[in-house]
Amino acid sequence: MATCAGTALVPTTAAADQTSRPPASPSLLDAMQRDLGLTPAAARERLADEQRAARTERAARAAAGAAYGGSWFDAERGRLTVAVTGREAAAEVRATGAAVRLVARGAAELDAAKARVDKLDAPAGVASWRVDPETNGVVVSVVARHRTDNDVSTFLERARAVAPVRVATVPEGPRTFAAGTVGGDPYYTGNVRCSIGFSVHGGFVTAGHCGRAGASVRGWDGSAMGTFQGSSFPGDDYAYVSIGHGWWTVPVVLGWGTVPDQLVRGSAEAPVGSSICRSGSTTKWHCGRVLAKNETVNYSDGTVVHQLTKTSVCAEGGDSGGSFLSGDQAQGVTSGGWGNCGSGGETWYQPVNEILNRYGLRLHTA
């Protein structure tokens, strides 16, 4: 099988491996044990709890209505917590099986506050900002060595004037994870190597910073693969590549020998706190947790991307565009982050459902 980072693409002359595997394979559980420090039983229990929390979140959001203030998964308790602004809504949400926390601000108010921060010009020392449902405010992350810089202090002062801001520090500023070409690794556009995210009918989705609309794409073997039909970066970080030249798609994310190749069965969004795994052409397969959603990231080159999801998963150059999976559900494509897979770090992804909706695509599922 010819493979490309993140998902699998094969020439039509080759036979595709159609073997079905359960989403919680023994090797996937091994990866969760390695990266999350879980026992085999705890890993199985975590996956079951997260699947239940994802179902509960949809029902709880509907029950809360305008009083909804966000949600997060508590791994220790194995339960979803939903923030609400009213006691009447709290009773409705409890009936769905979720735990409830009463808060002062709803999700709409918090999103509006973050949108006001989005309009400010951020210096390089400000890494990102996001809505945090647990603290019911907006968290601004600052690079530790720039914490006392005058331009950072000015930004924080302006942010506090328009939003309920809490400041956190990170050890490094974020960067995107494209890389120069390396022999034998997929996929290529110009002198840039990135990773495929997910197969869609007609092609695949990936990161927007990997190529512009009209750019040609070469596969892992250097042969012509397809063309970027749409790309958005900065602001967003997503792209759609149509394929041809004898290549076709399968609903698989590569496990790179760490785990069996994983079947993709849908794109149900995982709650904050859920475990999540990433596949990429440089660092292969790594797992972690969903830390936050709807985060604005200020990359070190000055580009800003909105509405990304932050994870505790590591990544490195060349992993850009690769797949993020929770169980067998597609979550997003790798955008960038800080750190590496030797010492650790954090990585953001562009949610996949936004990409599918933007280009009218249909995810290729098993």
C-alpha positions in Angstrom: 0.0 0.0 0.0 1.3 3.4 -0.8 0.9 5.6 2.2 0.7 9.3 2.9 1.1 10.9 6.3 -2.0 11.0 8.4 -4.3 9.0 6.2 -3.8 6.4 3.4 -3.9 6.9 -0.3 -3.2 4.2 -2.8 -2.7 4.1 -6.6 -5.6 2.5 -8.4 -3.3 -0.3 -9.6 -2.6 -1.4 -6.0 -4.9 -3.4 -3.8 -6.3 -1.6 -0.8 -6.3 -3.2 2.6 -10.0 -3.3 3.6 -9.5 -5.3 6.8 -11.8 -4.0 9.5 -10.3 -3.4 12.9 -12.0 -2.4 16.1 -11.4 1.3 17.0 -9.9 0.4 20.4 -7.3 -2.0 19.2 -4.7 -3.4 21.6 -2.0 -1.3 20.0 -4.1 1.9 20.3 -4.6 1.1 24.0 -0.8 0.6 24.2 -0.2 4.1 22.7 -2.6 5.6 25.2 -0.8 3.8 28.1 2.5 5.1 26.8 1.5 8.8 26.3 -1.2 9.2 29.0 0.3 6.9 31.7 -2.8 4.7 31.8 -3.1 1.0 32.7 -4.8 -1.2 30.0 -8.1 -1.3 32.0 -7.9 2.5 32.6 -7.4 3.1 28.9 -10.4 1.0 28.0 -12.5 2.7 30.6 -11.3 6.2 29.5 -12.5 5.5 25.9 -15.9 4.3 27.1 -16.3 7.3 29.3 -15.3 9.7 26.6 -17.7 8.2 24.1 -20.5 8.6 26.7 -19.4 12.2 27.4 -19.5 13.1 23.7 -23.1 11.8 23.5 -24.1 13.6 26.7 -22.5 16.9 25.5 -24.9 17.1 22.5 -27.9 16.5 24.7 -26.8 18.8 27.5 -26.0 21.7 25.1 -29.6 21.4 23.7 -31.1 21.2 27.2 -29.1 24.3 28.4 -30.1 26.5 25.4 -29.0 30.1 25.8 -27.8 29.3 29.3 -25.0 27.1 28.0 -21.6 28.2 29.2 -19.3 25.5 27.8 -18.3 22.0 28.9 -15.3 19.8 29.7 -14.6 16.1 30.4 -13.2 15.2 33.8 -11.0 12.2 33.2 -10.7 11.4 37.0 -14.4 11.3 37.5 -15.1 9.9 34.0 -17.9 12.5 33.6 -18.8 15.6 31.6 -19.3 18.9 33.4 -21.5 21.6 31.8 -21.4 25.2 32.8 -24.8 27.0 32.8 -26.0 30.5 33.8 -29.4 29.6 35.4 -30.8 27.1 37.9 -33.7 26.2 35.7 -31.3 25.2 33.0 -29.1 23.4 35.5 -32.0 21.0 36.3 -32.5 20.3 32.6 -28.8 19.6 32.1 -28.5 17.3 35.1 -31.3 15.2 33.6 -29.0 14.4 30.7 -26.5 12.8 33.0 -24.0 15.7 33.1 -22.6 17.3 36.1 -23.4 21.1 36.4 -21.5 24.2 37.4 -23.4 27.5 37.8 -21.4 30.4 36.2 -21.9 34.1 35.6 -21.3 34.2 31.9 -22.7 32.1 29.1 -20.8 30.8 26.1 -22.2 33.6 23.8 -21.0 36.3 26.1 -17.5 34.6 26.4 -17.2 34.2 22.7 -18.1 37.9 22.2 -15.4 38.9 24.8 -12.8 36.7 23.0 -13.8 38.3 19.6 -13.0 41.7 21.1 -9.5 40.5 22.0 -9.2 39.1 18.5 -9.3 42.6 17.2 -6.2 43.7 19.2 -2.7 43.5 17.6 -0.8 40.9 19.5 3.0 41.1 19.9 5.2 38.1 19.4 5.4 37.5 23.2 1.7 36.6 23.3 1.2 33.0 22.2 -2.6 32.6 22.2 -5.9 33.4 23.8 -9.1 31.3 24.3 -12.4 31.0 26.1 -12.0 28.8 29.2 -15.3 27.4 30.4 -13.8 26.1 33.6 -12.8 29.6 34.8 -15.6 31.3 32.9 -13.3 33.8 31.3 -10.7 34.3 28.6 -7.2 32.9 29.1 -4.3 34.7 27.5 -1.1 32.6 27.2 2.2 34.6 27.3 5.7 33.3 26.4 7.5 33.1 29.8 10.6 35.1 28.8 8.4 37.9 27.4 6.1 38.2 30.4 7.4 41.6 31.5 7.9 43.1 28.0 6.3 46.5 27.6 4.4 45.5 24.4 3.0 42.4 26.2 2.0 44.4 29.2 0.2 46.9 26.9 -1.6 44.1 25.1 -2.8 42.6 28.4 -4.0 45.9 29.7 -6.0 46.4 26.5 -7.4 42.8 26.7 -8.5 43.3 30.3 -10.4 46.4 29.2 -12.6 44.3 26.9 -12.7 40.8 28.4 -12.5 38.9 31.7 -8.8 37.9 31.2 -6.6 35.5 33.1 -3.0 35.2 32.2 -1.1 31.9 31.8 2.5 31.3 30.7 4.0 28.9 28.2 7.7 28.0 27.7 7.9 28.7 24.0 6.0 30.6 21.3 4.0 28.5 18.8 5.1 27.8 15.2 3.6 25.9 12.2 5.0 22.4 11.5 5.7 22.4 7.8 9.2 21.2 6.8 11.6 21.0 4.0 11.6 17.9 1.8 13.0 14.7 3.3 13.5 11.6 1.1 10.8 9.0 1.4 8.3 11.1 3.4 4.9 12.3 2.0 3.4 14.7 0.8 5.2 17.5 -1.1 4.3 20.8 -2.6 7.3 22.8 -3.8 10.0 22.3 -1.2 7.6 21.8 1.6 6.6 18.5 3.2 3.4 18.2 5.1 1.0 15.4 6.2 -2.4 14.4 4.9 -5.2 14.8 7.4 -8.3 12.8 6.3 -9.6 11.3 3.1 -12.7 12.9 1.7 -14.5 11.8 -1.4 -12.3 13.2 -4.2 -9.2 13.9 -2.2 -8.0 14.9 1.2 -8.0 17.7 3.7 -4.8 19.2 5.3 -3.4 22.4 6.6 -3.7 25.7 4.7 -0.2 26.9 5.4 1.1 23.8 3.4 0.1 25.2 0.0 -2.0 27.8 -1.9 -4.9 27.1 -4.2 -3.6 25.9 -7.6 -0.4 24.4 -6.1 0.5 20.9 -7.4 1.0 18.0 -4.9 3.4 15.1 -5.2 2.9 11.8 -3.3 5.3 9.9 -1.0 7.0 8.4 -4.1 7.4 11.7 -5.9 4.7 11.1 -8.4 2.0 13.6 -9.3 -0.9 13.3 -6.9 -3.2 16.2 -7.2 -3.9 20.0 -6.8 -4.9 22.3 -3.9 -8.4 23.3 -4.8 -8.9 25.6 -1.8 -6.7 26.9 0.9 -7.1 29.4 3.8 -4.2 30.7 5.9 -3.8 32.8 8.0 -7.1 33.4 9.8 -7.9 29.8 9.2 -5.5 26.9 8.6 -7.2 24.4 6.3 -7.0 23.2 2.7 -8.6 20.7 0.3 -6.5 18.8 -2.2 -8.2 16.9 -5.1 -6.4 13.8 -6.3 -6.0 11.9 -9.5 -3.1 10.4 -11.5 -4.0 6.9 -10.3 -4.4 7.8 -6.6 -7.5 7.0 -4.6 -8.6 7.4 -1.0 -9.4 5.0 1.9 -10.9 5.8 5.3 -7.8 5.1 7.2 -5.3 7.0 9.4 -1.8 5.5 9.5 -0.5 4.0 12.8 3.1 3.9 11.5 3.7 0.6 13.2 3.0 2.1 16.7 -0.6 1.1 16.3 -2.5 -0.7 13.5 -3.8 1.7 10.8 -7.0 3.2 12.3 -10.4 3.2 10.5 -12.3 6.5 10.4 -16.0 6.1 11.1 -17.2 9.7 11.6 -16.4 13.2 12.9 -18.3 13.6 16.2 -16.5 16.3 18.2 -14.8 15.2 21.4 -15.2 17.3 24.6 -12.4 19.2 26.3 -10.5 16.8 28.5 -10.9 13.8 26.1 -7.9 11.7 25.1 -6.8 12.3 21.5 -4.1 10.9 19.2 -2.2 12.4 16.2 -0.6 10.9 13.1 2.1 12.7 11.2 4.9 12.0 8.7 7.7 13.1 11.0 6.9 11.9 14.6 4.3 9.3 13.6 1.7 8.4 16.3 1.4 10.3 19.6 -1.5 10.8 22.1 -2.5 13.3 24.7 -5.6 15.3 25.8 -7.8 18.0 24.4 -7.0 21.1 26.4 -9.1 23.9 25.0 -11.3 24.9 22.0 -11.8 28.1 20.1 -8.3 29.4 20.8 -6.7 32.2 18.8 -3.0 31.4 18.1 -0.3 34.0 17.4 2.4 32.1 15.6 6.0 33.3 15.9 6.1 34.5 12.3 3.3 37.0 13.1 0.5 35.0 11.5 -2.7 34.6 13.5 -5.2 31.7 13.3 -8.6 31.6 15.0 -10.8 28.9 16.4 -8.1 26.2 16.8 -8.3 23.4 19.4 -5.3 23.0 21.7 -3.9 19.6 22.8 -1.1 18.2 25.0 0.1 16.1 22.0 3.6 16.8 20.7 4.5 17.4 17.0 7.4 18.5 14.9 8.2 20.0 11.5 6.5 18.0 8.7 3.6 16.9 10.9 1.5 19.9 9.7 -1.8 18.9 8.2 -1.8 15.4 9.8 -4.7 13.7 11.5 -6.1 14.1 15.0 -8.4 11.3 16.1 -10.5 10.6 19.2 -11.3 6.9 19.1 -12.5 6.3 15.5 -13.8 9.9 15.1 -11.9 12.5 13.0 -11.2 15.7 14.9 -9.0 17.9 12.9 -5.7 18.6 11.0 -2.5 19.7 12.7 -1.8 23.4 12.5 1.2 24.1 14.7 2.5 24.3 18.3 5.6 24.5 20.5 8.1 22.0 21.8 8.9 18.6 20.3 8.4 14.9 20.9 11.6 14.5 22.8 10.9 17.0 25.6 7.1 17.5 25.1 5.0 20.4 24.0 1.5 21.4 22.9 -0.1 21.3 19.4 -3.2 23.0 17.9 -5.4 21.5 15.2 -8.0 23.0 12.8 -11.3 21.3 13.5 -12.2 19.0 10.6 -16.0 19.7 10.5 -15.3 23.4 9.7 -13.2 22.2 6.7 -15.9 19.8 5.4 -18.6 22.5 5.7 -16.4 25.2 4.0 -15.7 23.2 0.9 -18.9 21.0 0.9 -16.9 17.8 1.3 -17.9 14.4 2.5 -15.6 12.5 4.9 -14.6 9.1 3.6 -15.7 6.8 6.4 -15.6 3.0 7.0 
